[in-house]
Amino acid sequence: MDAIYTLHDFMLNSKNWIYILMGLGLIMYVCWWLFLTSRDEPKRIT
Amino acid sequence: MSQDTAAGKGNLFNIISGIIILAGLVVTFLRFTQGLGGVTNLDNNNPWGVWIGFDLLCGVALAAGGYTTSAACYIFGLKRFHSAVRPAILTAFLGYAFVVFALHYDVGRPWRLPYPIFVSPGTTSLLFEVGLCVFLYVSVLFIEFTPAAFEWLGFKKIRKVVVKLTLALTIMGVILSTMHQSSLGALFTIAPSKLHPLWYSTYLPVYFFISSIFAGMSMVIFEGTLSHHYMHGLMDKTHLDEADGVVLGFARGASMVMMGYVFIKIIGLVSDGTWQYLSSGYGLLFLTELLCFVALPAMLYGIGSREKNLKLIRWTSLLTVLGIVFNRFNISMVAFNYQLPSSQRYFPSLMEIVISIFVVTLIVTVFRFITTRMPIFYEHPEYAEHEEEPAAHGHGH
């Protein structure tokens, strides 16, 4: 990883990590919802 | 036999609360005759102590059950939570009313509390916004609570008028809560050099608002647990039938919100570049708060709601409530003024703690007084399935 010297470097580095974490977080969030609802009885559509 | 046990518990409660109230009255006398310096450890470095950290910040966060429950029932249409609305509104109303009551101890000239609203509004101040919202929201909660009192008193006409306002009051409650729950966090954004970097963030208003949602939901579960234990006889069949559904539904909701909260806290750390502090002592405290008091209960809530384990959920609600208190204490006291030498740090005096316990005891006493007289845990026979109340449409569906 390149060293951080300027505010721009810092912003670029932290934004990169935020985008990666957001992607992972959203996937994990869906997985958690599926885990929570996995034992629910299926809803009947009439 | 069981009646004897209940009477014994009631007497024990009266004795303990009587002693606490007596001690509270003595300290109240000292506070208003000797001033703040006579009873508190507050000073110019630490003008806000446990009365703000516990009575106000925790009181407001834990009273959030009022807007979360009424929003779930009346706005999102989850009518199966209807029986939880009245206890939640009452808890919220008492919580906020006693926040204002406790504030009288903390401000130097309590008789000037109405000044910011009626005499000299400081419209550029966050504290003004908090004050105005709390003032309006206490009024809204009071009106939301009045149907129970009117049913008890037999004021049918005025009750009918207030019940028609339910949806409007709920919407106002959600708006006002969104505003002041977040503004309480925003108050600390004016002190970036005083609050430890791990807790300081420009996202503080978001953290406070999101945490208030699961604090309120957990408080509804926790308060419901205590009520079922001590006031089981006051509940009607509808309330008892819906109770498990409320616990399971709120646990699932709280679990999702708490996972989201953990996620945005991590994003906040990355955004501010404060990772390096995690290896310090404060880092350990921060990780304990986030992992043991948010991530762990989020998982326990999830497992409990999935496996319909009510006991696990009820214990988790206590853990979550303690976690909220821990978080608010960290922000307002432990991580605040962290750079000061230990000799200048704040620790509450015994009399400050007595007043905080006194306030909680008053809330419990008034809650008990109201619930044993008014239709909070049951539907009043004369108004059962009343057609005007929006919630009444939910029964039987």
Interface residues (C-beta under 8 A of the other chain):
Chain A: F10 S14 W17 I18 L21 M22 G25 M28 Y29 W32 W33 F35 L36 S38 R39
Chain B: R252 S255 M256 M259 G260 F263 I266 I267 V270 S271 D272 G273 G302 S305 R306 E307
